[in-house]
Amino acid sequence: MPLVVAAAILDDLEQPTRLLAARRSAPKTLAGAWEFPGGKVEPGEQPSAALVRELREELGVTVELGRIVPGPDGERAEDSGVDSDDVGTGSDLTLMTWPIHQGHRMLVWLAVVSEGVPLPLEDHDELRWLDVGDWRSVPWLAADLPIVGALERFLGLPRVP
Ligand SMILES: Nc1nc2c([nH]c(=O)n2[C@H]2C[C@H](O)[C@@H](COP(=O)(O)OP(=O)(O)OP(=O)(O)O)O2)c(=O)[nH]1
């Protein structure tokens, strides 16, 4: 089963004020829902390279990747004292994944645009920069909602009800 990679694209990695959300245009079952842009890792491809490729194809931008947003198992590992700089490297990568639909797993990186302006070139029909505090103002794919909450915690942002 292919690994899915996606990006929480922020305006700034250290002091984020905005997050880029993308509205899916296909397939019909997912169209209209918002997600972190990304896609499936191809055979033989490094996950981070796959993400850079997907964002170039889908949004027409070059990105700089930051830290991985740890999934539930990674969060537990961090809680139990594993150094967060060690989690997410090498074989620990699976520990960092998020469960998404149909048994797929997804890795989510923080990212910033280093070149270009994001446009909905492929797979999306709208992009929106969401201000901090406003990240739940769009209907996310069901699997992404817990990731949005985790992202706020990970970045140390106040959780807005
Ligand atoms: N890109 C992305 N996919 C997500 C997110 N959340 C989530 O459940 N998914 C699901 C939707 C899809 O079933 C799968 C990703 O597939 P995709 O269609 O984006 O992959 P892809 O661009 O490589 O396209 P393809 O192989 O289907 O042609 O993961 C998310 O935040 N971003």
The ligand as an SDF file (V2000), in Angstrom:
LIG
                    3D

 32 34  0  0  0  0  0  0  0  0999 V2000
   -2.6900   14.5400   -0.4220 N   0  0  0  0  0  0  0  0  0  0  0  0
   -3.4370   14.2330    0.6310 C   0  0  0  0  0  0  0  0  0  0  0  0
   -4.1320   13.0660    0.6490 N   0  0  0  0  0  0  0  0  0  0  0  0
   -4.8730   12.8170    1.7280 C   0  0  0  0  0  0  0  0  0  0  0  0
   -4.9540   13.6970    2.8260 C   0  0  0  0  0  0  0  0  0  0  0  0
   -5.7720   13.1620    3.7770 N   0  0  0  0  0  0  0  0  0  0  0  0
   -6.2220   11.9900    3.2800 C   0  0  0  0  0  0  0  0  0  0  0  0
   -7.0160   11.2300    3.8300 O   0  0  0  0  0  0  0  0  0  0  0  0
   -5.6770   11.7820    2.0260 N   0  0  0  0  0  0  0  0  0  0  0  0
   -5.9460   10.6280    1.1770 C   0  0  0  0  0  0  0  0  0  0  0  0
   -6.7280   10.9990   -0.0470 C   0  0  0  0  0  0  0  0  0  0  0  0
   -6.2430    9.9890   -1.0670 C   0  0  0  0  0  0  0  0  0  0  0  0
   -6.9980    8.8000   -0.9170 O   0  0  0  0  0  0  0  0  0  0  0  0
   -4.8030    9.7000   -0.6470 C   0  0  0  0  0  0  0  0  0  0  0  0
   -3.8130   10.5130   -1.4240 C   0  0  0  0  0  0  0  0  0  0  0  0
   -3.9530   10.2760   -2.7520 O   0  0  0  0  0  0  0  0  0  0  0  0
   -3.7610   11.3690   -3.9000 P   0  0  0  0  0  0  0  0  0  0  0  0
   -4.8550   11.2000   -4.8680 O   0  0  0  0  0  0  0  0  0  0  0  0
   -3.5660   12.7430   -3.3040 O   0  0  0  0  0  0  0  0  0  0  0  0
   -2.3950   10.8570   -4.5030 O   0  0  0  0  0  0  0  0  0  0  0  0
   -1.7170   11.2100   -5.8920 P   0  0  0  0  0  0  0  0  0  0  0  0
   -1.7300   12.7180   -6.0620 O   0  0  0  0  0  0  0  0  0  0  0  0
   -0.3970   10.5140   -5.8840 O   0  0  0  0  0  0  0  0  0  0  0  0
   -2.6920   10.6900   -6.9970 O   0  0  0  0  0  0  0  0  0  0  0  0
   -3.0430    9.2830   -7.6150 P   0  0  0  0  0  0  0  0  0  0  0  0
   -1.9580    8.3000   -7.3270 O   0  0  0  0  0  0  0  0  0  0  0  0
   -4.3590    8.9200   -6.9700 O   0  0  0  0  0  0  0  0  0  0  0  0
   -3.2060    9.6070   -9.0620 O   0  0  0  0  0  0  0  0  0  0  0  0
   -4.7150   10.0650    0.7130 O   0  0  0  0  0  0  0  0  0  0  0  0
   -4.2270   14.9070    2.8040 C   0  0  0  0  0  0  0  0  0  0  0  0
   -4.2440   15.7480    3.7260 O   0  0  0  0  0  0  0  0  0  0  0  0
   -3.4880   15.1330    1.6820 N   0  0  0  0  0  0  0  0  0  0  0  0
  1  2  1  0
  2  3  2  0
  2 32  1  0
  3  4  1  0
  4  5  2  0
  4  9  1  0
  5  6  1  0
  5 30  1  0
  6  7  1  0
  7  8  2  0
  7  9  1  0
  9 10  1  0
 10 11  1  0
 10 29  1  0
 11 12  1  0
 12 13  1  0
 12 14  1  0
 14 15  1  0
 14 29  1  0
 15 16  1  0
 16 17  1  0
 17 18  2  0
 17 19  1  0
 17 20  1  0
 20 21  1  0
 21 22  2  0
 21 23  1  0
 21 24  1  0
 24 25  1  0
 25 26  2  0
 25 27  1  0
 25 28  1  0
 30 31  2  0
 30 32  1  0
M  END
$$$$
